[in-house]
Amino acid sequence: MIRAVIVMNTQGKPRITKFYEYQSVEKQQELIRDIYGVLCSRAENVSNFIEADGIFGPDTKLVYKHYATLYFVFVFDSSENELGILDLIQVFVETLDKCFKNVCELDIIFNFNKLHTVLDEIIMGGQVVETNSNDVIKAVQEILKLERSSESTSLVAKATGRQVR
């Protein structure tokens, strides 16, 4: 099971955090600081796989990928495959690249709702549900279309003074 997905910049500021097991806000912040401490102390030429027992408890691993100014970090237990998770990070980034035409940190900051929608289409409740980036993009576009339709219906109702059911 995937326990957490964290995207942080190279200064350690979290840009997305999604924990699939309850953690208090204070504990989440502590975990993010610990993860950043591990990531920034690692050399460039070492493995992207880390045993995270000391951070998240027993039977926990961490896989990360560094793209430009962002770290994409997935925390998971032994029921998941490390190479599969590394591939999942690639799918996530590839999907974001398609959504934002070469995703950057500002895209993540200003479009966090879309980003969470993409993540929710790939992972739900800590389980991987979709790995095809084209299918994820189609689903995200449909969701955004429905949201825009709902917003426009709401605006028309407000303008005409009618209630929307």
C-alpha positions, 0 to 999 in steps of 0.5 A: 500500500502507498502510505504517502505522496509528497512533492517538495521543492529543493528547499524542502517546501512541500507542494503536494502532500497526500497521506493515505494513513491518518497523520496529525498535521504536526506529524506530517510536518515532522515526516516531511522535514525528516524526508527532506533531511534524508534527500538533501544529504544524498549524493546524486549517484546513489539509488533512489530507493531508501529504507524508511523504517526510521521515518515511517516505522517498520516495513516502510520504503521510500522511492523518490525522483528528482526533476529540476527543482522538485522531488517526487516522493512516494512512501509505501510498504513491502506489498509494493514493488520499488521499480513499480513505484519508480515507474508510477512516479514517471507516469505521474510526472508524464501525466503532469507534463501533458496537462501543463506542457512541461510541468514546473513548480509554479504549475503545481502551486497555482493548479493544486486542484488539478494536480490533486485530481490527477493524483486521485485518478492514479492512486485512490486510498493508497492503491494504484488504480490507473497507470495509463497517462492518456486515460488519466488525462481523459478522466481529468478533462471530463472532471474539469468539464463537469466542474466548469459546467456546474460553475456556469449553471450556478452563475446563470442561476445567480444571475436569473435569481433561480435556485439550482437543484 
